[in-house]
Structures are given as C-alpha cells and as structure tokens.
Amino acid sequence: MAPAFATPTETAVHVQPSAPENASGSVLTEILAPTHWTECYQCGKCTAGCPVAAGMDIAPNQIVRALQLGYFEKAMASDAIWACVSCQTCSARCPQSVDCAGIMDALREVSLRSGLASPAQKTVAAFQQAFLNNLRRNGRLDEIELIAEFKLRVLPSERTLRFLFKDAGLAPQLRIRRKLHLRGEKVKDRALVRRIFDRCQNGSA
C-alpha cells in the first residue's frame, strides 16, 4: 500500500485522484482543474524552493499528494495553505507545470467557503478577506480603511484593546516614509473592478 504522503525521496507514480466525498470536495476539484494537480509526481522541487516550507505543518508537495489521494478536508484544514506567501516559486520550478500556488489559492478559497479553515489561522484569513474587500471597493489599497476593517473583524475574538492599538506605534514612521496615506485614492472605473471580482467569484472567463 502506498504511503499517505510521499516525500521527495520516495518514488511516486502518477495516480488517478480519488473521487471527492462531499460537496466542498466536488467544488474544489472543479476549481483545481486548470492547475494540473493530477500531474504531480512528487519530485519535491516545490518544497525545496519554498521560502516558508520549514514553517508549514504539511509541505507543499504533500498537500498535492493529499489531494491526489482524496484527502481534501485534510488539505483544506491545514495551516500550510495560509503560510503560503504566493511568491510563485513552486509554480515556476515545477517540471510538470503544476500550479502549486494556484492550488494553495483554491484551497484557501474553498476552506473559507465551507468552514474548514484552520481556527489557528483566523487572523490571517480575516486580513486576506479585508484586503480583498478593500480592493473590490476602491480598485486600489486604502491603508486606513484596510486597518479599520481588519481590526473590527478580529476584535470580537481577541477581545483586548491591546490588539486594537498594537500597531499604532508604527504609524509615525510609515507616514515619514510616505507608506501610509490618511486619505486613500480610488480608481475611476470601480465598476470594472467589481466586475472582475464577480467573474473570478463566479468562475466565468
């Protein structure tokens, strides 16, 4: 019997992925289709080149292997998908053109939608959601609005004023370096930005 998670040093053969057992697995399989995830043969280049692999609970190549073996929920519940910084090194180095970074994106999306995201990563998930909402509304980043939404999203679970003001000391230095704008700018055609978001969310071309 093949091991549940092949390591880069093990000989791995191309396998036919197991059928998903639930609705979230079916949705994930559909979203993953363009990433060529079934073509992975566990060479380990993705893990070897990943700058944050050492801090992951499941290595990038093991995430792909878990999907191939039908462990969709295990992959979606991992902390590794939230540790990914989307640097695209894994996707660029893959000899099989597997879009590992795209796989991580898909896992984050479906895990949030299905309520399977790791509870330990709720703060990371809240920041990413606030970031995307900010771009959808403005077409570009409004730092003050982003900070406000993120803090309000996480405050009910943190329940401390320390969290609310924890980064306030950085504001003066950011202002000096012109990295923090008190009044954000908006793009002219925000309707176009919203249509782009809608297309991505609905999966249409």
C-alpha positions in Angstrom: 0.0 0.0 0.0 1.4 3.4 -0.9 2.2 5.9 1.9 -0.4 8.6 2.5 2.1 11.3 1.8 5.0 10.6 -0.5 8.2 12.5 0.3 10.6 13.9 -2.3 12.9 11.0 -1.9 10.2 8.3 -2.5 9.4 7.0 -5.9 5.9 8.3 -6.7 3.8 7.2 -9.7 1.1 9.1 -11.4 -2.2 8.3 -9.7 -5.8 8.7 -10.6 -7.2 11.1 -7.9 -9.8 9.7 -5.6 -13.4 10.9 -6.0 -14.4 13.7 -3.6 -16.7 12.5 -0.8 -18.7 15.8 -0.3 -19.9 19.0 -2.0 -16.8 21.0 -0.9 -14.6 18.3 -2.5 -16.5 18.5 -5.7 -16.3 22.3 -5.9 -12.5 22.1 -5.1 -11.9 19.5 -7.9 -13.6 21.8 -10.4 -11.6 24.9 -9.3 -8.3 22.9 -9.3 -8.8 21.6 -12.9 -6.6 24.3 -14.5 -3.7 23.7 -12.0 -2.7 20.2 -13.4 -2.6 18.9 -9.9 -3.0 15.3 -11.0 0.3 15.5 -13.0 2.5 15.9 -9.9 5.0 13.0 -9.5 6.4 14.2 -6.2 9.9 15.4 -7.3 9.8 17.8 -4.4 11.0 20.9 -6.2 8.1 22.9 -4.9 9.0 22.1 -1.3 12.8 22.6 -1.9 12.3 26.1 -3.3 9.6 27.3 -0.9 10.8 30.0 1.4 8.3 29.1 4.1 8.2 25.3 3.8 10.1 24.9 7.1 7.2 26.5 9.0 4.4 24.5 7.4 2.6 21.7 9.1 2.3 19.9 5.7 4.9 20.5 2.9 3.7 21.8 -0.5 4.3 18.5 -2.3 2.5 16.7 0.5 -0.5 19.0 0.1 -0.7 18.0 -3.6 -0.3 14.3 -2.7 -3.1 14.6 -0.1 -5.4 15.9 -2.9 -4.4 13.1 -5.2 -5.4 10.6 -2.6 -8.7 12.3 -1.9 -7.8 13.8 1.5 -9.5 17.1 0.5 -10.6 18.1 4.0 -7.1 17.4 5.5 -5.6 19.7 2.9 -8.2 22.5 3.5 -7.8 22.3 7.3 -4.0 22.6 7.2 -2.1 25.7 8.4 0.2 25.4 5.4 -2.2 26.9 2.9 -2.2 30.1 5.0 1.5 30.2 5.4 2.0 30.3 1.6 3.1 33.8 0.5 2.2 33.3 -3.2 5.7 34.0 -4.4 5.1 31.6 -7.3 8.5 29.9 -6.9 6.8 26.5 -6.7 4.8 27.0 -9.9 7.8 28.4 -11.8 10.0 25.4 -10.9 7.6 22.6 -11.4 8.7 20.3 -14.3 5.1 19.2 -14.8 3.7 22.7 -14.9 1.6 22.1 -11.8 0.4 25.5 -10.5 1.2 24.9 -6.8 0.5 28.5 -5.9 -2.9 28.3 -7.6 -3.6 25.1 -5.6 -3.0 27.0 -2.4 -5.3 29.8 -3.5 -8.0 27.4 -4.3 -7.7 25.6 -1.0 -7.9 28.9 0.9 -11.0 29.9 -1.0 -12.9 26.7 -0.6 -11.8 26.2 3.0 -13.3 29.6 3.9 -16.5 28.9 2.0 -17.0 25.5 3.5 -16.0 26.4 7.1 -13.0 24.1 7.1 -10.3 26.8 7.5 -7.9 26.1 10.4 -9.1 28.0 13.6 -5.5 28.9 14.3 -5.4 30.9 11.1 -8.5 33.0 11.7 -6.5 36.2 11.9 -4.7 35.6 8.6 -8.0 34.7 6.9 -9.6 37.9 8.3 -6.7 40.1 6.9 -6.9 38.5 3.5 -10.7 39.0 3.4 -10.3 42.6 4.5 -7.6 43.2 1.8 -9.8 41.8 -1.0 -12.8 43.7 0.1 -10.7 46.9 0.1 -9.6 46.3 -3.4 -13.1 45.5 -4.6 -14.5 48.7 -3.2 -11.7 51.1 -4.2 -9.7 49.5 -7.0 -6.6 50.1 -5.1 -5.4 49.8 -1.5 -6.7 52.3 1.2 -4.5 51.6 4.2 -6.6 53.2 6.9 -9.7 51.5 5.7 -7.9 48.2 5.5 -6.6 48.5 9.0 -10.0 49.5 10.3 -11.9 46.6 8.7 -9.2 44.1 9.8 -9.2 45.2 13.4 -13.0 45.2 13.6 -13.1 41.7 12.1 -10.7 40.2 14.6 -11.5 42.3 17.7 -14.6 40.2 18.7 -12.4 37.1 19.0 -9.3 38.8 20.5 -11.4 40.9 23.0 -8.5 43.1 24.0 -7.7 46.8 23.5 -4.0 45.8 23.2 -4.8 44.1 19.8 -6.7 47.2 18.7 -3.8 49.6 19.2 -0.9 47.1 18.8 0.5 48.5 15.6 -0.3 52.2 16.3 3.4 52.9 17.1 4.4 52.1 13.5 2.1 54.9 12.1 4.6 57.8 12.5 7.4 56.0 10.8 5.2 54.9 8.0 4.0 58.5 7.5 7.6 59.8 7.4 8.4 57.2 4.7 5.2 58.0 2.8 3.9 54.4 3.2 0.7 55.4 5.0 -1.8 57.7 3.4 -4.5 59.1 5.6 -6.8 59.6 2.7 -6.9 56.7 0.2 -7.4 57.2 -3.5 -9.9 55.3 -5.7 -9.7 54.3 -9.3 -12.1 55.9 -11.7 -13.8 52.8 -13.1 -14.6 50.9 -9.9 -17.5 49.2 -11.6 -14.9 47.4 -13.8 -13.0 46.2 -10.7 -16.2 44.8 -9.2 -17.0 43.0 -12.5 -13.5 41.4 -12.4 -14.1 40.3 -8.8 -17.6 38.9 -9.8 -16.1 37.0 -12.7 -13.5 35.4 -10.5 -16.0 34.6 -7.8 -18.4 33.0 -10.3 -15.6 31.1 -12.1 -16.5 32.6 -15.6 -13.9 33.6 -18.1 
